[in-house]
Amino acid sequence: MKIDAALESFLLFLATERGLSTNYQLSVRHSLDRYIRWLAKSKIDWKTITTEELNQYLGNLKKADLSASSIRIHLVHLKIFFRFALQKQWITKDNADPLLPPKIPSHLPETMNVAVLQQLLTSIDTTPLLGARDKAILETFYSSGLRLSELANSRLEHLDLDERMLRITGKGNKTRLVPLGKEAKTAIEFYLKNSRPKLVKASISSSHLFLSMRGGSLSPERLRAIVKTRAREAGIETNIYPHLLRHSFATHLLQNGADLRIIQELLGHADIATTQVYTHVDQQSLKNVHKTFHPRG
């Protein structure tokens, strides 16, 4: 079977038998189309390609300045395609199986120190209509460690101020309850009383917690711009963005003795390994303190 026909059959399998999303199918097509172009240029038969030649292809991706994480995705798609081809008996040996993914360099998440956060959160004048809203947004980001999409999609009916809890929907459509701190509760109460009723428009029905000037929901891009604008107005020169508030939320909890499993639950991480990166951040902060203040640091 020719490679083009094999690819179409494979994509049909992903759609009908595996029930994978259209976006995933497009991602696979993009990866394998690139592989097919490389095969044609290199004049290599896909059915007899060796592991060494497949490694050459991965090296070609690296030379094209693809990141390690992008190369990993290409490799995953190649592996499942070759596994499928072997099951169909289009090839006699799966030479993609021995391929090893490239190591992804570990980047520790950035965090803000408490003093800078205080500067950001206390600098907002809540007298103007949008000041009260933006103060509540920033307090909620830091208080609950929400992802950008989670805050953008937060609903008024999912808010329980008496219990100081907010029910949100995270990755994989999973819902979880997140607590709100006292400052966040106060800011949200003030916003709901003094700002949100004036943002509501009769022509638009929206149950989103945080509203735009037009009375609709705030897009993730707009929320990102709000955070950056408020940081700039507070005189903070470093790059401030919503996920930085999430990182700071987790790091500050860990530094103050919170259990890693609890932080995992609050962040909505499916795997504790994702949360463990914050232990490295905490260790790094300890090293910095030691280096700064110890006589022989």
N, C-alpha and C positions, 0 to 999 in steps of 0.2 A: 504493500500500500504506500502511496505517495504521502509525504509529510503533510501537505495541505489537507488532504482528505482525512488523515489520521487526526489532525488537530480539530477539524469540524466534528468528527465522531466523538472525540474526547470532550469537547465543549457541550455537546448534546447530552453526554453522560452526566456531566456536572449539573446541568440544568434539570434533567428529567429524573434521574435516579438518585442523585445526591441532594437535589433541591437547593443548590447554592444560589446566592443572590446574583442579580444581573451585574452589580458592581464587581463581585468576585470574578465572574466569568470574563468581564472586560479586562480585569487585571491579569488573568491568566493568558488571555489572547494577546495582550500587549507584551508580556514576557516571552511567550513562545513565538510570536511574530518576529521579535528581535533575534531569537535563536535561529529561526528559519532563514533570515537574511544572512546571518553569519555563516550558516551551513553552505548556502549558495555561493557566497564570496570565497569561502575556504575550499569549495568543491569536495565536501565530505558527505558521504552517505549516512543519513541519520540512523539507519538500521544496523550499521556496522561500526558506528562511532565508538572509540575507546574511551576509557576513563581519563587517560592522559589528554586526549583531545577535548573532552568536556572540561577538564581543568584549564585548558588553554582558552576555552570560551569564557570561563569565569574570570580569567586573567584579563581578557579583552574588555570585560565589563569594568574591571578595576581601572584599566588604562583610560576608559571613557569617563573616569571620575565619578562613577556611581558609588554611593556610600556603602559601607559594610551591611547595613540593614536592608538596603535595596537589593544588593547581591544575594542576601539570604532569601528574600522573597522570590527572586528569579530561580534560585536553586530549589526551593520548595516546589514551585510549579513544574520545574523540570523533573524532579523526582516522582511526583504523582503522575505525570504524563508517562514517564518510562515504566512505572509500575503498571499502569493501565495497558500500555502497549505490550508488555510481557504477558499479561493475562489474556490479551486478545491473540497472542502468538504471532504478533507482527515482527517481534524481535526474539532472538533466542537467548539473550543474556541482558540483564539490567546493569549496564555499566555506569549508570548514574548513582546507584546505591552506595558505592564506597565514598562518594564525594563528601567532603567535610565543609560545613559552613564557615565563612570567615568570622573571626572574632570581632565583636562589636566593642569599640573602646568605651569604657565606663565613664560617663560624665555625671558627676555628682550634681544634684539639683541645687540651683541657687536659692538662697533664703535672705530674708530681711531681718535685721536685728530689731529688737523690741522698740528701741528709741526712735528709729526711722518710721516704724509702723505707727507709733503714737503721733509722730509729727504728721503723718498722712491722715490719720483718722480724726484728729482733733482740729485740722486746719479748715475743714469744710464749713462754710456758713450755711446753716440750715434754714435761714429766713427765706431765701428765694425758693420758688416752687421746686426747681430741679436740685437745689442744694439738699433738701430733705430726702429726696429720692436717692441721690448719689451717695449720701452718707449711709443710708440704709443698705445700699448695694455693697459698699466696701466693707461695712461691718459684718454683713452676712457672709461675704467671701471669706474673710479672715476667721470669723467665729465658727464656721461650719466646714471649711475646707472644700467647698463645692468646686466641681469642674465648671468651666465656662458654660457649656451646654446645659448643665443641670440648673444653674441659676437662671439662665435665659428661659428655661421651660418651667420654672417653679410656678405653682398655682396658688391663688388666694385660698381656695377651698382645702388645700393641703397644709395650711398653716394653723398651728394651735399655739397661740401666744400664752394661754394659761399654763400649758405644760412646757412652753418654750421648745417646741419641736416643729420640724418641717419635714414632710414626706416628699421625697424627690425620686425621680426615675433616672437611673444612671445607665452605664454601658450594658448592652445586652438586654435592655428593657427591664432591668432589675430595680425594684423599688427598695428604698431603705429610709429609716428615720434618722435625721441628724438633729442634734441639740443646737439651740441658739443661746449664746451668752447673754448676760444681762445688758451689756451695751448694745448688742444687736437687737434685742427685744425692744429696748427703749427707742432706738433709731427707727425700727419698723413701725412701732406704735405711733410715733410722731409723724412719719410719712403717711400712714394710713389715715390719720386724722386730718392732717393739714395739706397734704400734697396729692395723694392719689385721687380723692374725689374730684379735684379740679382737672385732673388729667383724663378722667373718664369722658368719653364722647358718646352722645346718644346714638350716633350713626354706626358706632363700632362696638360690638360685644366682645369683650376680652376678659377672661378670668385669670390672666397672667398676674402674678404678684407685682412685678415692676413694669410700669407702662411708659411708653414714649410720649412725646408732646402731642402726637396725633391720636393717642388713646389706644394704640395697639401694643404688641409685644416688642421688646427690645431685641434686636439681632445680636448674635455673638460679636460681630464686628463693632457694633455700636457700644456694647458693654466694654469691649477692649479699649475703645477710644475714650470712654468715660474714665476708666482707671488711669490711663496715661495722662489725660488732661488734669485730673485732680492731683496726681503726683507732681506734675509740672507746676501747678498753681501753689502746691505746698513747698516749692523750692527744692524738691528732690531731683538731683541731676541724673541719678542712675536709672536704668531702664526698668520700669515697673509695669507688670502685666498680670492678668488674673491668676495664671497658674503659679506665679511667684507667691501670691497670697496663700494658695493651697499648700505649696511647699513649706512656707513659713508656719502655717497652722500645724502641720505634722511635726516639723522639727521642734517647735516650741513645746508641744505636748510631750515629746520624747525627752527633751531636756529637763522638763519638770516632773519626770518620773512616770509618765503614762505607759501602760503595757502596750507592747507592739501589736498584740492581737486586737486590742481595743482600737488602736489607730487604724489598723487594717479595715476594721468594720466601719469606722467613721468615714474613711476615704472611699469605701466601696471597692476595694481591691479584691479580685477573685483569688489571687495567689499571694501568700505572705512574703514570697521572694520579692515582689514588687515593692512592698512596704519596707523591706530590710535596707533599701538604699539609704533611708533616713538614719539608720544606725551609723553608717559610714560618714554621713554629714556631721552627726553628733561627735563622732570620734575625731573628725577633722577640726571641729571647733575646740575640742579639748586640747589638741595639739597646738593650735594657734594661741590659746590662752597660756599654755605652758611655755611656749616659745617667747611670748611677749613678757611674761612676768617672772619666770624663773631666772635667778642670777646666771645660771649656765644654760639657759634655754636655747 
